[in-house]
Amino acid sequence: MKLLLATHNEHKRREFERLLDGSAAGWEIETLPDTVVLPPEDGETFSANAFGKARAAAHATGRTSIADDSGIAAAALGGAPGVRSARYAGEHASDEQNLRKLLREAPADSRLEYVCAIAYVDPLSGVERVFEARCAGRLAGEPRGEGGFGYDPAFLPDDGPSGLTMAELSDAQKDAISHRGRAARALLGWLERAGPSR
Protein backbone atom coordinates (compact mmCIF):
# COMPACT_ATOMS: atom_id res chain seq x y z
CA MET A 1 0.00 0.00 0.00
CA LYS A 2 1.64 3.23 -1.15
CA LEU A 3 1.08 6.91 -0.47
CA LEU A 4 2.95 9.79 -2.04
CA LEU A 5 4.21 12.33 0.48
CA ALA A 6 4.52 15.82 -0.98
CA THR A 7 8.14 16.38 -0.03
CA HIS A 8 11.64 15.79 -1.36
CA ASN A 9 12.90 15.35 2.20
CA GLU A 10 13.98 11.79 3.05
CA HIS A 11 13.99 12.56 6.80
CA LYS A 12 10.31 13.52 6.61
CA ARG A 13 9.51 10.41 4.56
CA ARG A 14 11.07 8.15 7.20
CA GLU A 15 9.21 9.98 9.95
CA PHE A 16 5.83 9.50 8.22
CA GLU A 17 6.56 5.84 7.51
CA ARG A 18 7.26 5.41 11.23
CA LEU A 19 4.08 7.30 12.21
CA LEU A 20 1.92 5.17 9.91
CA ASP A 21 3.63 1.92 10.92
CA GLY A 22 0.73 0.87 13.16
CA SER A 23 -1.39 0.03 10.12
CA ALA A 24 -2.18 -3.56 9.24
CA ALA A 25 -2.04 -2.40 5.62
CA GLY A 26 1.65 -1.54 5.99
CA TRP A 27 1.63 1.80 4.19
CA GLU A 28 4.77 2.56 2.20
CA ILE A 29 5.55 6.27 1.94
CA GLU A 30 7.27 7.59 -1.17
CA THR A 31 8.72 11.05 -1.82
CA LEU A 32 8.02 13.26 -4.81
CA PRO A 33 10.00 12.92 -8.03
CA ASP A 34 12.66 15.63 -8.26
CA THR A 35 10.88 17.14 -11.26
CA VAL A 36 7.78 18.11 -9.24
CA VAL A 37 7.97 21.62 -7.79
CA LEU A 38 5.81 22.41 -4.76
CA PRO A 39 3.98 25.73 -4.35
CA PRO A 40 5.12 28.29 -1.75
CA GLU A 41 3.64 27.95 1.74
CA ASP A 42 1.81 31.27 1.66
CA GLY A 43 -1.58 30.17 3.02
CA GLU A 44 -3.20 31.78 6.05
CA THR A 45 -3.70 28.42 7.79
CA PHE A 46 -1.81 25.16 8.23
CA SER A 47 -4.60 23.34 6.38
CA ALA A 48 -4.34 25.67 3.37
CA ASN A 49 -0.60 25.08 3.10
CA ALA A 50 -0.97 21.32 3.46
CA PHE A 51 -3.69 21.19 0.79
CA GLY A 52 -1.59 23.32 -1.56
CA LYS A 53 1.25 20.82 -1.45
CA ALA A 54 -0.95 17.69 -1.55
CA ARG A 55 -2.97 18.98 -4.52
CA ALA A 56 0.17 19.95 -6.44
CA ALA A 57 1.66 16.49 -5.88
CA ALA A 58 -1.57 14.70 -6.81
CA HIS A 59 -2.12 16.74 -9.98
CA ALA A 60 1.50 16.38 -11.11
CA THR A 61 1.64 12.62 -10.62
CA GLY A 62 -1.98 11.42 -10.80
CA ARG A 63 -1.40 9.62 -7.48
CA THR A 64 -3.03 9.80 -4.07
CA SER A 65 -0.92 12.23 -2.08
CA ILE A 66 -0.56 13.50 1.45
CA ALA A 67 1.20 16.60 2.77
CA ASP A 68 1.61 18.25 6.13
CA ASP A 69 2.16 21.72 7.45
CA SER A 70 2.93 22.43 11.05
CA GLY A 71 4.20 25.06 13.42
CA ILE A 72 4.07 26.55 16.86
CA ALA A 73 1.72 29.13 18.37
CA ALA A 74 2.71 31.18 21.42
CA ALA A 75 -0.18 32.53 23.50
CA ALA A 76 1.95 35.48 24.67
CA LEU A 77 2.51 36.48 21.04
CA GLY A 78 -1.12 36.25 19.95
CA GLY A 79 -0.56 32.88 18.26
CA ALA A 80 2.64 33.84 16.44
CA PRO A 81 4.70 32.57 14.76
CA GLY A 82 1.96 30.18 13.52
CA VAL A 83 2.18 29.48 9.77
CA ARG A 84 5.42 31.49 9.70
CA SER A 85 7.16 29.15 12.17
CA ALA A 86 9.79 27.98 9.67
CA ARG A 87 10.71 31.55 8.74
CA TYR A 88 10.01 33.38 12.00
CA ALA A 89 13.46 34.99 12.12
CA GLY A 90 13.54 35.60 8.35
CA GLU A 91 12.90 33.87 5.02
CA HIS A 92 16.01 31.68 5.21
CA ALA A 93 16.35 31.47 8.98
CA SER A 94 17.78 28.34 10.60
CA ASP A 95 15.97 26.35 13.30
CA GLU A 96 18.39 27.83 15.85
CA GLN A 97 17.67 31.41 14.75
CA ASN A 98 13.91 30.85 14.91
CA LEU A 99 14.19 29.29 18.36
CA ARG A 100 16.36 32.13 19.69
CA LYS A 101 13.80 34.68 18.47
CA LEU A 102 10.96 32.83 20.22
CA LEU A 103 12.96 32.64 23.46
CA ARG A 104 13.65 36.39 23.26
CA GLU A 105 10.05 37.38 22.60
CA ALA A 106 7.96 34.99 24.72
CA PRO A 107 8.41 34.66 28.50
CA ALA A 108 9.62 31.39 29.99
CA ASP A 109 6.79 29.13 31.20
CA SER A 110 4.25 30.82 28.88
CA ARG A 111 1.77 28.67 26.99
CA LEU A 112 2.63 27.14 23.62
CA GLU A 113 0.80 24.90 21.18
CA TYR A 114 2.17 22.84 18.35
CA VAL A 115 -0.29 22.44 15.44
CA CYS A 116 -0.15 20.00 12.51
CA ALA A 117 -2.46 19.62 9.52
CA ILE A 118 -2.16 16.61 7.21
CA ALA A 119 -4.01 16.88 3.90
CA TYR A 120 -5.08 13.87 1.80
CA VAL A 121 -5.90 14.26 -1.90
CA ASP A 122 -7.03 11.47 -4.24
CA PRO A 123 -7.09 12.87 -7.80
CA LEU A 124 -9.00 9.87 -9.17
CA SER A 125 -11.99 9.96 -6.82
CA GLY A 126 -11.77 13.66 -5.98
CA VAL A 127 -11.76 12.86 -2.26
CA GLU A 128 -9.98 15.43 -0.10
CA ARG A 129 -9.63 15.37 3.68
CA VAL A 130 -7.60 17.20 6.30
CA PHE A 131 -6.62 15.95 9.74
CA GLU A 132 -5.52 18.56 12.27
CA ALA A 133 -4.10 17.93 15.73
CA ARG A 134 -2.43 19.84 18.53
CA CYS A 135 0.03 19.36 21.37
CA ALA A 136 -0.09 21.83 24.26
CA GLY A 137 2.85 22.82 26.41
CA ARG A 138 5.01 25.55 27.92
CA LEU A 139 8.16 27.40 26.90
CA ALA A 140 11.33 26.27 28.64
CA GLY A 141 13.72 28.91 29.97
CA GLU A 142 16.52 27.60 27.76
CA PRO A 143 16.89 24.91 25.08
CA ARG A 144 17.68 21.35 26.15
CA GLY A 145 18.07 18.03 24.35
CA GLU A 146 19.60 16.72 21.15
CA GLY A 147 16.58 15.07 19.53
CA GLY A 148 13.80 16.52 17.42
CA PHE A 149 14.14 19.73 15.43
CA GLY A 150 12.72 23.22 15.17
CA TYR A 151 11.32 24.43 18.49
CA ASP A 152 11.53 21.02 20.22
CA PRO A 153 14.46 21.95 22.54
CA ALA A 154 12.31 24.62 24.25
CA PHE A 155 8.89 22.91 24.16
CA LEU A 156 7.79 21.30 27.44
CA PRO A 157 4.74 19.16 26.50
CA ASP A 158 1.90 18.91 29.01
CA ASP A 159 1.46 15.21 28.26
CA GLY A 160 5.14 14.27 28.38
CA PRO A 161 7.44 13.15 31.22
CA SER A 162 7.66 15.99 33.73
CA GLY A 163 10.33 18.58 32.99
CA LEU A 164 11.53 17.11 29.69
CA THR A 165 11.51 19.01 26.41
CA MET A 166 10.39 17.41 23.16
CA ALA A 167 14.07 17.23 22.20
CA GLU A 168 14.79 15.07 25.26
CA LEU A 169 12.16 12.43 24.40
CA SER A 170 12.68 9.22 22.44
CA ASP A 171 11.00 8.93 19.04
CA ALA A 172 8.34 6.65 20.56
CA GLN A 173 7.63 9.06 23.43
CA LYS A 174 7.41 12.01 21.07
CA ASP A 175 5.22 10.23 18.49
CA ALA A 176 2.73 9.26 21.21
CA ILE A 177 1.97 12.87 22.16
CA SER A 178 3.10 15.10 19.29
CA HIS A 179 0.82 17.10 17.04
CA ARG A 180 2.15 15.23 14.01
CA GLY A 181 1.75 11.85 15.67
CA ARG A 182 -1.85 12.62 16.59
CA ALA A 183 -2.71 13.92 13.11
CA ALA A 184 -1.05 10.87 11.51
CA ARG A 185 -3.08 8.51 13.71
CA ALA A 186 -6.28 10.33 12.71
CA LEU A 187 -5.31 9.92 9.03
CA LEU A 188 -4.44 6.27 9.59
CA GLY A 189 -7.75 5.55 11.30
CA TRP A 190 -9.63 7.14 8.43
CA LEU A 191 -7.60 5.28 5.80
CA GLU A 192 -8.39 1.97 7.45
CA ARG A 193 -12.11 2.78 7.66
CA ALA A 194 -12.46 4.37 4.23
CA GLY A 195 -10.47 1.88 2.19
CA PRO A 196 -9.19 4.53 -0.25
CA SER A 197 -7.91 3.86 -3.73
CA ARG A 198 -4.28 2.96 -3.96
C-alpha positions as CSV (number, residue, x, y, z in Angstrom):
1,M,0.0,0.0,0.0
2,K,1.6,3.2,-1.2
3,L,1.1,6.9,-0.5
4,L,2.9,9.8,-2.0
5,L,4.2,12.3,0.5
6,A,4.5,15.8,-1.0
7,T,8.1,16.4,0.0
8,H,11.6,15.8,-1.4
9,N,12.9,15.4,2.2
10,E,14.0,11.8,3.1
11,H,14.0,12.6,6.8
12,K,10.3,13.5,6.6
13,R,9.5,10.4,4.6
14,R,11.1,8.1,7.2
15,E,9.2,10.0,9.9
16,F,5.8,9.5,8.2
17,E,6.6,5.8,7.5
18,R,7.3,5.4,11.2
19,L,4.1,7.3,12.2
20,L,1.9,5.2,9.9
21,D,3.6,1.9,10.9
22,G,0.7,0.9,13.2
23,S,-1.4,0.0,10.1
24,A,-2.2,-3.6,9.2
25,A,-2.0,-2.4,5.6
26,G,1.6,-1.5,6.0
27,W,1.6,1.8,4.2
28,E,4.8,2.6,2.2
29,I,5.6,6.3,1.9
30,E,7.3,7.6,-1.2
31,T,8.7,11.1,-1.8
32,L,8.0,13.3,-4.8
33,P,10.0,12.9,-8.0
34,D,12.7,15.6,-8.3
35,T,10.9,17.1,-11.3
36,V,7.8,18.1,-9.2
37,V,8.0,21.6,-7.8
38,L,5.8,22.4,-4.8
39,P,4.0,25.7,-4.4
40,P,5.1,28.3,-1.7
41,E,3.6,27.9,1.7
42,D,1.8,31.3,1.7
43,G,-1.6,30.2,3.0
44,E,-3.2,31.8,6.0
45,T,-3.7,28.4,7.8
46,F,-1.8,25.2,8.2
47,S,-4.6,23.3,6.4
48,A,-4.3,25.7,3.4
49,N,-0.6,25.1,3.1
50,A,-1.0,21.3,3.5
51,F,-3.7,21.2,0.8
52,G,-1.6,23.3,-1.6
53,K,1.2,20.8,-1.5
54,A,-0.9,17.7,-1.5
55,R,-3.0,19.0,-4.5
56,A,0.2,19.9,-6.4
57,A,1.7,16.5,-5.9
58,A,-1.6,14.7,-6.8
59,H,-2.1,16.7,-10.0
60,A,1.5,16.4,-11.1
61,T,1.6,12.6,-10.6
62,G,-2.0,11.4,-10.8
63,R,-1.4,9.6,-7.5
64,T,-3.0,9.8,-4.1
65,S,-0.9,12.2,-2.1
66,I,-0.6,13.5,1.5
67,A,1.2,16.6,2.8
68,D,1.6,18.2,6.1
69,D,2.2,21.7,7.4
70,S,2.9,22.4,11.1
71,G,4.2,25.1,13.4
72,I,4.1,26.6,16.9
73,A,1.7,29.1,18.4
74,A,2.7,31.2,21.4
75,A,-0.2,32.5,23.5
76,A,2.0,35.5,24.7
77,L,2.5,36.5,21.0
78,G,-1.1,36.2,19.9
79,G,-0.6,32.9,18.3
80,A,2.6,33.8,16.4
81,P,4.7,32.6,14.8
82,G,2.0,30.2,13.5
83,V,2.2,29.5,9.8
84,R,5.4,31.5,9.7
85,S,7.2,29.1,12.2
86,A,9.8,28.0,9.7
87,R,10.7,31.6,8.7
88,Y,10.0,33.4,12.0
89,A,13.5,35.0,12.1
90,G,13.5,35.6,8.3
91,E,12.9,33.9,5.0
92,H,16.0,31.7,5.2
93,A,16.3,31.5,9.0
94,S,17.8,28.3,10.6
95,D,16.0,26.3,13.3
96,E,18.4,27.8,15.8
97,Q,17.7,31.4,14.7
98,N,13.9,30.9,14.9
99,L,14.2,29.3,18.4
100,R,16.4,32.1,19.7
101,K,13.8,34.7,18.5
102,L,11.0,32.8,20.2
103,L,13.0,32.6,23.5
104,R,13.6,36.4,23.3
105,E,10.0,37.4,22.6
106,A,8.0,35.0,24.7
107,P,8.4,34.7,28.5
108,A,9.6,31.4,30.0
109,D,6.8,29.1,31.2
110,S,4.3,30.8,28.9
111,R,1.8,28.7,27.0
112,L,2.6,27.1,23.6
113,E,0.8,24.9,21.2
114,Y,2.2,22.8,18.3
115,V,-0.3,22.4,15.4
116,C,-0.1,20.0,12.5
117,A,-2.5,19.6,9.5
118,I,-2.2,16.6,7.2
119,A,-4.0,16.9,3.9
120,Y,-5.1,13.9,1.8
121,V,-5.9,14.3,-1.9
122,D,-7.0,11.5,-4.2
123,P,-7.1,12.9,-7.8
124,L,-9.0,9.9,-9.2
125,S,-12.0,10.0,-6.8
126,G,-11.8,13.7,-6.0
127,V,-11.8,12.9,-2.3
128,E,-10.0,15.4,-0.1
129,R,-9.6,15.4,3.7
130,V,-7.6,17.2,6.3
131,F,-6.6,16.0,9.7
132,E,-5.5,18.6,12.3
133,A,-4.1,17.9,15.7
134,R,-2.4,19.8,18.5
135,C,0.0,19.4,21.4
136,A,-0.1,21.8,24.3
137,G,2.8,22.8,26.4
138,R,5.0,25.5,27.9
139,L,8.2,27.4,26.9
140,A,11.3,26.3,28.6
141,G,13.7,28.9,30.0
142,E,16.5,27.6,27.8
143,P,16.9,24.9,25.1
144,R,17.7,21.3,26.2
145,G,18.1,18.0,24.4
146,E,19.6,16.7,21.2
147,G,16.6,15.1,19.5
148,G,13.8,16.5,17.4
149,F,14.1,19.7,15.4
150,G,12.7,23.2,15.2
151,Y,11.3,24.4,18.5
152,D,11.5,21.0,20.2
153,P,14.5,22.0,22.5
154,A,12.3,24.6,24.2
155,F,8.9,22.9,24.2
156,L,7.8,21.3,27.4
157,P,4.7,19.2,26.5
158,D,1.9,18.9,29.0
159,D,1.5,15.2,28.3
160,G,5.1,14.3,28.4
161,P,7.4,13.1,31.2
162,S,7.7,16.0,33.7
163,G,10.3,18.6,33.0
164,L,11.5,17.1,29.7
165,T,11.5,19.0,26.4
166,M,10.4,17.4,23.2
167,A,14.1,17.2,22.2
168,E,14.8,15.1,25.3
169,L,12.2,12.4,24.4
170,S,12.7,9.2,22.4
171,D,11.0,8.9,19.0
172,A,8.3,6.7,20.6
173,Q,7.6,9.1,23.4
174,K,7.4,12.0,21.1
175,D,5.2,10.2,18.5
176,A,2.7,9.3,21.2
177,I,2.0,12.9,22.2
178,S,3.1,15.1,19.3
179,H,0.8,17.1,17.0
180,R,2.2,15.2,14.0
181,G,1.8,11.8,15.7
182,R,-1.9,12.6,16.6
183,A,-2.7,13.9,13.1
184,A,-1.1,10.9,11.5
185,R,-3.1,8.5,13.7
186,A,-6.3,10.3,12.7
187,L,-5.3,9.9,9.0
188,L,-4.4,6.3,9.6
189,G,-7.7,5.5,11.3
190,W,-9.6,7.1,8.4
191,L,-7.6,5.3,5.8
192,E,-8.4,2.0,7.5
193,R,-12.1,2.8,7.7
194,A,-12.5,4.4,4.2
195,G,-10.5,1.9,2.2
196,P,-9.2,4.5,-0.3
197,S,-7.9,3.9,-3.7
198,R,-4.3,3.0,-4.0
